[in-house]
Amino acid sequence: MFPTPEQIKTYIAAGLECSHLEVEGDGQHFNAVIVSGAFAGKRLIQRHQIVYAVLGDRMREEIHALSMKTLTPEEFAK
């Protein structure tokens, strides 16, 4: 069974404090906009690694592809 965008959103929110979180997808391919203060001072790859760490084994077992836009609250406000 494929995860829903709402499930992916719940997984991310459970492990990362987000001020804004959107997830869209078809069960295999997902697009996410993730806004978190945890991204402050981090490079893009580090931001993605934070999200991958939160999702853990789900990235290998449930989620086929996840495209992310990772922003700090200040970047999102612009």
QUIFEN-V92169 format. One record per helix or strand of 3 or more residues. SS is the DSSP state (H for helix, E for strand). FROM is the first residue (numbers start at 1). TO is the last residue. If there is no record, write none. Layout:
ss=SS from=FROM to=TO
ss=SS from=FROM to=TO
This chain:
ss=H from=5 to=15
ss=E from=20 to=25
ss=E from=29 to=35
ss=H from=37 to=39
ss=H from=44 to=55
ss=H from=58 to=61
ss=E from=65 to=71
ss=H from=73 to=77
